């Protein structure tokens, strides 16, 4: 996303629709050490803690059938036609 001269960004439609953000809606930007989170209607108090709790709850639940992370990413992306395979 590009920031305008006035410091504005456009929230993508998919995100606005998912969060129910309409003209006049209130949102907050919550700053953390590693980034910023957009939160609808001032629900910012526990937003990062809720996300962190969810991340901890699903930790270790993803099975790659023994593939390394690199192998899994290669499998997920599929063949790359832009690489010279000589």
C-alpha positions as CSV (number, residue, x, y, z in Angstrom):
1,X,0.0,0.0,0.0
2,X,1.2,3.5,-0.8
3,X,0.9,6.3,1.7
4,X,-0.4,9.6,0.3
5,X,1.1,13.0,0.9
6,X,-1.4,13.5,3.7
7,X,-0.4,10.2,5.3
8,X,-3.5,8.3,4.2
9,X,-3.9,4.7,3.0
10,X,-6.9,3.0,1.5
11,X,-8.1,0.0,3.5
12,X,-8.7,-2.8,0.9
13,X,-12.3,-3.6,0.2
14,X,-11.9,-7.2,1.2
15,X,-10.7,-6.1,4.7
16,X,-13.4,-3.4,5.0
17,X,-16.1,-6.0,4.1
18,X,-14.7,-8.6,6.5
19,X,-14.6,-6.2,9.4
20,X,-17.8,-4.4,8.5
21,X,-15.9,-1.1,8.1
22,X,-18.1,1.5,6.5
23,X,-17.9,5.3,6.0
24,X,-18.0,6.8,9.5
25,X,-16.7,3.7,11.2
26,X,-14.1,4.2,13.9
27,X,-10.8,2.3,13.7
28,X,-7.6,2.3,15.7
29,X,-4.0,1.6,14.8
30,X,-2.3,-0.4,17.5
31,X,1.5,-0.2,17.6
32,X,3.7,-3.1,18.6
33,X,7.4,-3.8,18.5
34,X,7.2,-5.5,15.1
35,X,4.3,-3.7,13.3
36,X,0.9,-2.1,13.5
37,X,-2.6,-3.7,13.7
38,X,-5.8,-2.0,12.4
39,X,-8.6,-2.6,14.9
40,X,-12.2,-1.8,14.3
41,X,-14.3,0.2,16.8
42,X,-11.7,0.7,19.4
43,X,-11.4,-3.0,20.3
44,X,-7.6,-2.5,20.5
45,X,-7.1,-3.3,24.2
46,X,-6.6,-7.1,23.8
47,X,-6.1,-7.4,20.0
48,X,-2.4,-8.4,20.1
49,X,-2.9,-10.6,23.2
50,X,-5.9,-12.4,21.4
51,X,-3.8,-13.0,18.3
52,X,-0.8,-14.2,20.4
53,X,-3.1,-16.6,22.3
54,X,-4.5,-17.9,19.0
55,X,-1.0,-18.4,17.6
56,X,0.0,-20.3,20.7
57,X,-3.1,-22.5,20.6
58,X,-2.3,-23.7,17.0
59,X,1.4,-24.0,17.5
60,X,2.7,-27.3,16.3
61,X,-0.6,-28.4,14.7
62,X,0.5,-28.0,11.1
63,X,1.8,-31.3,9.6
64,X,4.1,-31.0,6.6
65,X,4.5,-34.8,6.2
66,X,8.1,-34.6,7.2
67,X,9.0,-31.8,4.7
68,X,11.5,-29.1,5.7
69,X,10.2,-25.6,5.6
70,X,12.0,-24.9,2.4
71,X,10.7,-28.1,0.8
72,X,7.2,-27.2,1.9
73,X,7.4,-23.7,0.4
74,X,8.7,-25.1,-2.9
75,X,5.8,-27.6,-2.9
76,X,3.3,-24.9,-2.1
77,X,4.5,-22.5,-4.8
78,X,4.8,-25.2,-7.4
79,X,7.3,-25.2,-10.3
80,X,8.9,-21.9,-11.3
81,X,8.9,-21.3,-15.0
82,X,11.1,-18.2,-14.5
83,X,14.1,-20.2,-13.3
84,X,16.7,-21.6,-15.8
85,X,16.7,-25.4,-15.1
86,X,19.8,-26.4,-17.1
